[in-house]
C-alpha cells in the first residue's frame, strides 16, 4: 500500500574525507553527548527516524523526515548538544539526500569510505550504532531497511571482491608474515628490542593474534619495564639481546642505535641453539639494527621497514584495484533499495 | 583362461579424471583469488580415491593378492597411498593445501601410468603371489614410497613458502600454505616414518632373499638398498642438523624423483621379459 507521506532521507556528517584530525577531535561525540543528541532528535518536529554513526573518523547523522525543513531542525539540535563543537562540524561537514544517502551508507559499511580502505572494523561499528539506535526506537522501517541491506552489501563486497585482501598496516603485515614463518602464534616467544612506537604497535598486532610471551629489551630499563608490563612479560637490558636470542622466535628491533645491534656473529650461535626452528627478525629501526648479512643465514627471515612498507603498499594497490568493482555493485544495490523505498511511498 | 585385468582400467581412469578435476579446480580457485569451495574439492578428491580404491580392489581379487605386479599398478598404489596418507595427515596436522598438492601428485602418477599401456602387462606369477611375506614386503616398500611422496609434497610446500618469504612475495597462496615451522615439523616426522617403514620392508625382503637366494636380481637389490641408504643418510643428516631447512627440503624432492626414476630400469627389464617369461618387475634375476 503506498505511503501517503513523502520521504525525505538525509545525512548530515563529517568524516576524515572532509575534516582534518585536529578538527575531528573537536567534535568527537562522547557517550553522554550522543544520548543527549538522540533525545533531542527524537523530539525534533517532522523527524521520523534517525541514527547516529559515531566513530573516531566520522560523525554521521542519518534521518528520515516528513518535510524538507529537516536540516535547520537538525543543525539547531546539534548546536544545543553539550560538549559538541557544532560549528566545526558544520563547517567541515557534508549533506546528502535520498539515494546518495543509501549509497553512502552502503559504502561506509563495506569499508569503501574508510581511511584504511577495505578495513572490517567499520562494519562492526555500523552494526553497533544501528543496534543502539534500534534499542532507543530511533530507527523505523526506512533506516532499518537501509542498514540491514547495507550489512548484506558489505558482506557481498568482502566475499566477492578483493577490497579486504592483504594487510595494509605495518603491524598487521608483520603479524601475517610471522604466521607464515611460525604458524600458530600462541606458542611462540617475541623479543622486542627497543621501545619505539612502531615496534610497540607491531607487537600489539602480534599479541592480538595470540602471542602470549613478550620480552622487552631496552637501554632505558624504566621504559622497557613499562612496556613489558603492558605485555605482561619480563624486561632485560639491551646488551643481553644476543644471549637470549635463541629462546625467541620473533625479534622486533627498533632502537635508535647508530650501529647494528645484531650482527651475523651474534646470530649464528643463537641459531645453533635452535637449529630446526626458524627465526623471524623484523627490523623497524633507521639506521638498521640488524646487519643485512643476517638475512642470508639459513632458517632466518629478515624484514626491514622498507620490505614491510612495500608489501603494505602492494596490498593497498590490490585493494584499490578492486574498489571500482565493489563500488559499482554497491551503487546498483543502493539504487534497487532506494527504488523499493520510493515505490513503497 | 588368464584373468582380464584390463576391465578395471575404467575405474582407474575415472579416479584419475576426478583427481585431475580436483587439482585444477583448486588451481583455478587459487589463481583467481576466489574462495576454494572445500566441499566441491573434497568431493572430487574423495571420489577419485574411492574409484581408485575400487580399481585396486578388483585387481586384487583377480590377482589374489595386493596388486603390485607391474609398473602401472605400482604407480597406482603409490598415488593411492599418497592421497590416503594425506587424508589422514590433513586431519592430524591441519596442514592447509596438503590435499591440493596430493591431488596434483596423484594426478601425475595416475596419468603417467594410464598413458603408458605397455606398463600394464599381464603377469601370471607376480611377486606377491608366492610367499605372503614377499607380498607384505612389496606392499610396505610401496607404502614407504607413498610416504616419501607426501614428504616430497610437504617439501615443495616448504620451498614455495620459503621462496615467498625470502623474495618478499605476498598473496593468497602464501597465506594459505602452512607455516615454515609446521612444515619443518611434519617433514621431520615423515622422514622418520618413511625410513622406518622402508627399513621393515627391506628387512623382510632381505630375510626372503636369504631364504631363497637368486630370486631377486642384483640390479633390484642394489637399487632397493641404494634408495633405502639414501633416505637413511638423509634422516641421519637431518637428525644431526647437518641438513635442515631448504637444503633438506630440496634433497627430499630430488630423492623422491630419483626413487621414482629408480623404478625405470627395473620396469624396462621387466617389460622386455614380460612377453617372454611373463614375470613381473622383480624378475631380473631370471634367465
Contacts between the chains, C-beta under 8 A, distances in Angstrom:
chain1	res1	chain2	res2	distance
A	159	B	35	7.4
A	162	B	33	6.0
A	165	B	33	7.0
A	165	B	172	7.7
A	166	B	170	6.3
A	173	B	170	7.8
A	176	B	170	7.4
A	176	B	175	6.8
A	177	B	165	7.1
A	179	B	179	6.3
A	180	B	161	6.4
A	180	B	164	7.3
A	180	B	165	6.2
A	180	B	174	6.2
A	180	B	175	7.0
A	180	B	177	7.5
A	180	B	179	5.7
A	180	B	180	7.0
A	181	B	165	6.6
A	181	B	179	6.0
A	181	B	180	5.1
A	181	B	181	6.7
A	182	B	179	5.7
A	182	B	180	7.6
A	182	B	181	5.1
A	183	B	178	6.8
A	183	B	179	3.4
A	183	B	181	5.3
A	183	B	182	4.5
A	249	B	181	7.8
A	275	B	241	4.1
A	275	B	244	5.8
A	276	B	184	5.4
A	276	B	188	6.9
A	276	B	241	6.9
A	276	B	244	5.4
A	276	B	245	7.7
A	277	B	181	6.4
A	277	B	184	7.5
A	278	B	180	4.8
A	278	B	181	5.8
A	278	B	184	7.2
A	278	B	245	7.5
A	298	B	244	7.2
A	298	B	245	5.0
A	298	B	246	6.9
A	298	B	247	7.5
A	299	B	244	6.8
A	299	B	245	4.5
A	301	B	165	5.0
A	301	B	166	7.1
A	301	B	180	7.8
A	303	B	168	7.6
A	307	B	168	5.4
A	310	B	168	6.6
A	311	B	168	6.7
A	311	B	170	5.0
A	314	B	170	6.6
A	315	B	170	6.9
